[in-house]
Each structure stands twice: as C-alpha cells, then as structure tokens.
Amino acid sequence: MTLLDVSIVNVALPSVERSLAASASDLQWIVAGYTLAFGLTLVPAGRIGDVLGRRSVFVFGLGAFVVASAACGLAVTPEMLALTRLVQGLSAGVLNPQVSGFIQQLFTGRERARAFGLFGATIGVSTATGPLLGGGLLAIFGEAEGWRSVFLVNVPIGAALIVLGLRHLPRPAGTRAARARLDIDVVGLVLVAASVLCVMLPFISLAGRRAGGTPWWLLGVAVVLLAVFWWWERRTERAGRSPVLAAELTRDRSFTFGSAVGTAYFAGFTGIFLVGTLYLQLGLGLTPLQAGLVQTPFALVSGASAAVSGRLVQHFQRWTIVVGIVVMSAGVVAVDVVVGSLDGTRAALAMGAWLALAGLGNGAVISPNQTLTLQDVPVRMGGTAGGVLQTAQRIGAAVGIAIVSSVFFAALADDGGPGARAHGYGPALTVGLRFTLGLFAIALVLALADAVRRARHRRAGVPPAA
C-alpha cells in the first residue's frame, strides 16, 4: 500500500486538478510531498523499531496510514489534500523500514538474499502498477470524484492488515530495558529536511512560473546545509549519541555505493510515471484506465525481472545492476523517440512496448541493489540501515519528481497549444525524459565504479564492505 501510493495518485491528478482547481505546483506537492515525508521518517522509525520492537511500530504506522488515507479521500481543497498526503507519507515512513528490519532479523545467507529479492520486486512492481490500479478505480467510481477512491481503498485493506500484523508478526523480547537507549537525532533530521526542501523549491517554483523568478540561490544553501549536517553527525557520534547517518554505515562501501546508486536511480525512475501519465491522459486523451494499461507491460516485466535478478546478483554482483541501468535507459530512449515521432493510438501502443524493455532493466536494478547494499550490515542495525537506504531512495524520488515535472510543465507552457504534438505534451515529455536519462547516467557511473571496486577487492581477497 505505501509504495503503491507513490504512483497510484498519478493517474488521478487530472481529476484532482479539475475537481479541486489545483495548480501545477499543487499537483507537485501532492506527489512529491508524500515521497519527501515518507523518506524523512524512515531513519528515526527504523531506529525506534530496532530499539522498541518492530511489531508495535509497524502496527502503529499502519493504523496512522489508514486514518491519513481516509483524510486524503475526504479532502475538499488542494492545500488540504497536500497536507494530508504529508501525514500519509509520514505514516508510510513509520511502518516501511520495519519490513527490512524483519528481513534482517528473520533470515540469513541465501534466504536473506531471496527475501530481499522479493522485497525489491515488491518495491518495483508496486510503484509501477500504481497507475493501472488507480485507473481501474477511476473507471469504476467515475473520473469526476473517483480520485477519492484511490485513497479510501486503503481503509478496509489497512484495517484487515492490522489484524493480520498483530496475529502473525513476531513479538519483541526485552524492549523495556532497551527503552533507555532510544535516541533520535532531531537536529540531523531537520538539517536533512531543510536541505532537500532547498533543492526542491526552485524547481517547483519554475513549474509554477511564480512572480519574482526562480530562487536558484537555494541550491547553494542546500550545499551549506549538507556540510553542516555532516559536521553535526560526526559531533553527535563523538558525544556518544545516535546520529541519523552513523559512521559505521558510511565506512561500509557496499552500503554507501548502493545508497548513492539508489538515490540517483529513483530520482529518474519515479518521475517517469508522473509525466508519462499526464502525457497519456491530457496529451493523447486516454482514460485513466487506458493510461494505466499502457504502463502495465513495465510492471509485469519488471516483476519477473526482479525475481530472476534476485538470484543472478549472487553470481554477477554489481554488474547485474550496471546491465539493468543500461537496459532501462535504452527503453527510455526508445520512448523518447516514439513521443517525438508518433501521435495518437500508435504512440500509446509503441510506448507500452518500449516500457516493457525498460521494465526488464528496472527489475535488474532495484532488487539486486537492495540485496548488495544491505548484505554486510549488522542485524542490530537492520532497521536503521534499511531506513537510511529507503530515505536516500525516497529523497531521490522527491527531488527527481520536482525536477522532471518542473521541466515538463515549463516546456508545456512554452510549447503547448492545439498545433503542437499531443497538444504540447509530446515535446514536454521529451524534455522530461532527457532529464531522466541524465539522472540514470549518474546512477550508471556510480554502479560501474562499485563494480570495478568489487572486482579488484575479490582479486585481492578483501571483503566487499571494505
């Protein structure tokens, strides 16, 4: 549910825009605000689960997610929807890192790799199938107010899952004595949040074409805030407290490279479905369900690829991810060519076919990267490390959504109109996809560097984490 809600709202955005008179900036906050809140909660929630017990934290987060989903479905203004989406994202961030923590706790060796493979497949498939499920709900409940069902459907499902969680998840042992060790680095979290917002705001301002120009100077502020964050984290650790980003994790090269690859990849990956859905619905005139069907081949192939890649990564290590990024990029390049040369039904069909190729690469990236990144992390830090990894991915996704959607809306404003291809949405999607490819290129360079590093260490007999 939490990962579906990253993308399921995409097909509902045109309906939200009409129903609540939402602006382009409102739509960006509705999508990126959830992802950002999701990401910023993961690390402290992982720490709390490690110390107080993952079962209770998981159930609490799930209950809060159900309530927030209901509030989203009942929103009457775009500002109210954006705010309740933030709360929904916070709740998702509470329960999500408990999953990777449970995997670290309950599995070892090959079984852990298989479990992380299935977890990675869940991440990829959930994000990719969101548009199809959202389109189906809109087809059933109507496009005018049917967007509310996208959120309200979580209520009965979440209520059933709370019962199942209380019944089946393992109970913690000795958490009463551990309560004294709970230590959350609030200053570190505030610095991370502020730096990410400073990166996002200029792009959201660009999309909204607000008076006064785009505040690009905030990017410089973000760099300063990140430097202060690094200094504060080391100071916190020297004082014997628990930082957001522990030095033990930063010294683990498998973890640092994997987190960097995940951040860059999710920055490109997540934005595709937002701008792609707007192109299909508003540019080509497809219904939400039809737009979701175009993206279904990506989801199906991605799921199958993730299941296979979870086994291949044991033999080919980081090279599996390198190949996956190359294949994913090839699929996106092909989609770029399609929207630049075709229109109407032919464009939609060709886009679906090439998205299948992209899905083949996507499955070979997310699941194997999850496995390699966390394979050397101690069990006692399982929830925290999983939270840091997903935080990096969600922050990457939030920033990526802001960047890709901003250049998309900016290009649309410059090239829109009845005479433009797909009413201007074709050229706008092309611009967005090329920014996406740039983000994939960063992920590819990082993955190549780690693959070469691992190969050298294997020949020298050095552990991968060194």
N, C-alpha and C positions, 0 to 999 in steps of 0.2 A: 504493500500500500504506500509506504513512504517514498519508494523510488518511482512508482507509477505517477505519483503526484508531482514529480519533477516535470514530466512531459504531458500528462493526460490533459492538463489545462490548456495546452497549446491549441488544440482544435476548437476549444470553446472561446478563444479570445475574440474572434469576430462577433460572436453572440454577446459576449460581455461588453464589447465596445458599443454595440447597438443598444443593449438593454440598460446599461448604466452610464452611457455617454462618456466612456473612458477615453483618455488621450493616449498618444503613443507612449509617453512617459509613465502613465498609469499602468499600461499593459506590461511595460518592462519591470516595474516594481512588483506587479502581481506574480510574474515568473521568477525574476532574479531575487526578489526579497525572500521568497520561500527557500531558495537554494542557499542564500547567504546565511539566513538564520539557522538553517539545517547544519551548515558547515561549522558555524561558530559554537554550536552547542556540543559538538561531538567529543572534543577533548575533555572538558570537565565532566561530561556524562560518562565517558569511558573510565575516567579516574574514579568517579563515585561508584560505578558498577564494580570496579576492581576491589574497592575497599568495603563497601556496604553490602554487596551481593547483587549479582546481575539480574536475578529473577524479579526482585521487587522493583528495581529501577526500570526494567523492561515493561512490567505491567503498568507502572505509573505513567511512563511515557506513552504507552498505548492508549490508556484512558484519556490523557490530555489530548492526544491526537484525534480521538473520536469527538471530543467536545469542540475542538477547534474546527474540525471538518464541518460539523453542524453549523457553526457560526459563519463559516465561509459560504455555505449554501444559503444562508438567510441574509446575506449582506444586501444593503439597499443603495450603497454608493461605492464608487471605485476606491475611495480612500478607506472605507470600512473593509472592503474585500482585501486590499493590500495589507491592512493591519492584521486582519485575522489570518491571512496567509503567513505573515511573520510568526504569529503564535503557532500555527500549524507546523511551520518549519522548525521552530524551537522544540516542539514535542517530538517530531521525527528524529531530531538530533539526539534526544534523550534515549530513545529506545534502540536506535540503529547500531551504535557501537557495541551494545551488549551481544549482538549476534557474532561478531568476530571474536569477542571475548569468550563466548561459549565454545566456539570452534577451537580456539587455543587451549581451552580448559579440558575439553572432552576428547580431543583427537591428537594423535601423534603420527610422525612419519608419513607414509604414503596415504594413510587415511585422512590426515590433516590436509595434505595437498588435494585430495579428491574433494574434501568438504569445502575448501577454499575455491576449488574449481566450480562447484555447484553454486557457491555464493557469488562468484564473479559472473556466472551465467545469469543468475537472478538479477544482478545489477544491470547487465546489458539488455536482457530481454525486457525487464520491467520498464526501463527508460524508453526502449524502442516501441513497445506495444501500447504505450500510453495513448498515442493519437488514435489507434484503432478502437480501443475500448471507449475513449471519450467520444469518438464519432458514433459508435453504436448507441451510447446512452443518449446523445443528442437526437439520433434518428428515432428512438423510442419515445422520448419525452418532448420532442419538438425543439426547434432551434431558437425560438424566442426566449424562453426561460429555462430550457433544458440544460443550460450550463450549470444550473444549481445541482442537478443530479450527479454531476462529476464529483462534487464534494460530499453530497449527502449519502452516496452509496457506501462511503467508508463507515457510516454509523452502524448499520447492522453487522457488517463484516467485522469491524473492530470489536464490537460487543461480544461476538462469538469467540474471537481470538483471545480476549481477556480471560474467559472461562478456560479455554484450552491452555493458555500460558500458566495459569495458576495450578492446573492439574498436572501438566507434563514437564515444565521446566524444573531443573534440579534446584533444591534448596541450598542456600549457602551455609557454611559452617564457621562459627567463631567470629561473626561480624560485630558482635557487641564490643569485643576487645579492640577490634580494628577501627572503631569509630573515631578514636582519638588521633588516628593517623591521617584522617581526611584533611586535605589541604588544597584549596583551589587558588590558582594564581589569577586573581581578578584583574590586576593591572596588566598582566600579559595579554589576557583576552581582550581587554579594552583597546590595547595598542594594535592587536591584530585586526579587530573590527574597524577601528579608525583608519588604518592603512588601506584596507580593502575598499572601504567606502570612498576614500580619496581617489582610488583608481577607477571605481565605477561611476562616480558622479559626473566627471567630464563627458563621458560617453552618453550617459542618459540625458544630459543637457544638450548634447549635439543632436540627439534624436528629436528632442522636444523643440529645438530651434528657439530656445528661450532668449529673451532680450538680455543684452549685456555681454553676449559672447560666451564661448565655451571656456570654463575655468581650467585650462590645461596646467596651470601652475600647481594644481592639487596633486599632480603626478610627482612633482618634486617633494611635496610634503609627505607623500606616501613613502618615498625612499628614506627620508629622515626618520619617519615613524618606525620603519622596519629596522633601521640601525639602532634606534633607541630600544626597540623590542629585543634585539639580540643582546644588547648590553644588560638590559633588565633581567633576561632569562638567566644569564650567567651569574649575575649578582644574587638572584633568588636562590639558585642552586648552591652557591657558596655559603649562603646563610642557612643551609640545611632544610630548605623548603622545596615543595614540588613545583617546578616550572611547567608552563604549557608545553614546551619543547625541551625535553631532557637531553643533556649532553650525551648520555648513553645511547640514545636513539640517533643523534647526529653523527656519532662515531661509527655507526653501523652503515657501511657504504651501500649495502643492498637496500636498506631502508631509505636512505637519502636519495639515491638514484631513482628508486621505484616511486617515491613520493613526487619527485620532480617530473618524471615521465607522466604519472597520473594527472598531475596538475595541468600540464600543457595539453595533454590529450583530451581531458574532459572540457577544457576551455573551448576546444574546437568542436568536439563531439556533441555536446548538449545544444549548442546554438543552432545546429543544422535543422533540428526538428521544429524549432520556433519559426524561423524564416521560411523553411520549406513548407510548413503548414499554411502560413499566410499566402505564399505564392500559389499553392494549390487551390485554396478556397477563394481568396479575393482576386487573384490574378486569372486563374483558369475557370473559376466559377463552379468548382466541385463542391458537393455537400461535405459536411464533416466526416460522414462515414466513408465516402469515396476517397477523401484525402487520407483517412486512416488506412484504407486498403492499399493505397499506393505505397505506403511506408511499411506494410506488413511483410513483404519479402525480406527487408532488412532485419526485422525482428526474428523471423523464423530461421534464417540462415545464421544470424548472429548467435542464437541459442545453440544450434547444432555445432557451430564452430567452437563455441566456448567449451562445450562438453568434451570435444576431441582435444582441444588445445590444453585443457587441464591435465591431460596425460602426456602430451608432447613436450610440455615445458620441463618435465623431469629429465628429458634427454637433450633437448636443444637450448634450454635455459633462455637467456635474454634474446637470442636470435629469433625465437618464436615471436616475440613482441616486435622486433625490427621488421620482420616479414609482414606481420599484421598491420603495422602502421603504413607500410608501402602499399599494401593491397587496399586498405581503407582509403588512402589518398588517391589511388587510381580510380576507385569508384566515384569519389567526389569530383575528380577532374572530368570524368565522363558525364556526370550530372551537369556540370558547368557547361560542357559542350552542348548537351541536349537543350537546356533552357536558353542557350544563346542562338540556337538554330531552328528549334521546333516550337510549335504553339498548339494549344487545344489538347484534344484527346491523345494525339501522338506524343506530345511532350510528357503527359502524365504516365503513359504506358512505358515509354523509354526510361523515364525517371525511376519507376518502380523496378525495372530490370537492373539498372546500374546500381540502385541502392542494395540489391541483393549481393552484388560483388563487394560493396562497402561493408555489408554485414559480415561477410566472410572474414574480412580483416578485423572488424571490430571484436568479434569473438576471440580472436587470437591475441588481443591486446589486454582487455580488462581482466579476464580471469587469470591468465598467466602472470600479469603484473601484480595482482593481489597476492598470489602464491609466493613469488620471489621476494616481494617487499617485506613480508611478514615471516618468512621461513626461519630466520635466525633470532627473532625477538623472543625474550624470555616469557614464559607463561604468566608470571606475575604482572607483566606489563602488557598483556594481550589486549585488554580493553582500551587502555590508553593509546597503544600503538595503532590499533585499528581506528581509534578516533582521530588520531593525527593524520593517518593516511586518508581517511574519508574527508576530513576537514580540508586537506590540500585539494582533493578532487572537487569538493563542493565549492570551495572558494574559486578554484579554477573555472568551474561551471558558471558561477555567478558573474565573474568578470568576463568570461567568454560570451555569455548571453548579452551582457551590457555592450560589449564591443561589437559583436556580429550584428545584433539587432539595431544598434545605433547607425552603423554604416549602411545597413539595409534601409532603414527609414530615411536617412539622409539622401541616399541615392534615389529612393522612391519619390521624394519631394522634388528632386531635380529633373527626373525623367518620367514622371507619371503623366497620365492622360490617355484618352481613347486611342491616340495614334501610336503609342508605344507598345512594344511586345508584351502581351499579357497585362495590358493597361499599366505598364511600367514596372510590374512586379518581376518580370523576367530579368531585365537589367539589374534591378535591385538585388535579386537573389544571386546573380553572378558576382556582384561585389562582395556580398556576404560570404559566399563560398570561397572566394580567393583569400579573404582574411582567415577563414577556417583552415585553409591549406597552409598558410603561414604558421599557424599555431601547431599544426601537425608536424611541420618541418622542425620546429623546436623540439617536440617530443621525439622525433626520429634521431636527431643529433644526440640527445641525452641517452636514448636507448642504445645507439651504436657505441657511445663512449663506455657505457656499462658493460656491453657485450665484449668489447675488446679488453676491458679491465678484468672481467671474469676469466676470459681465456688465458690471459697472462698469469693470473693467480693459480689457475688449475695446473698450468705447466710448472709453476714454482712450488706447488703444494701448499698454497696459502688459502685459508678459509675465505669464502665469498664475502663475508661481512667485513673483512679487514680492509 
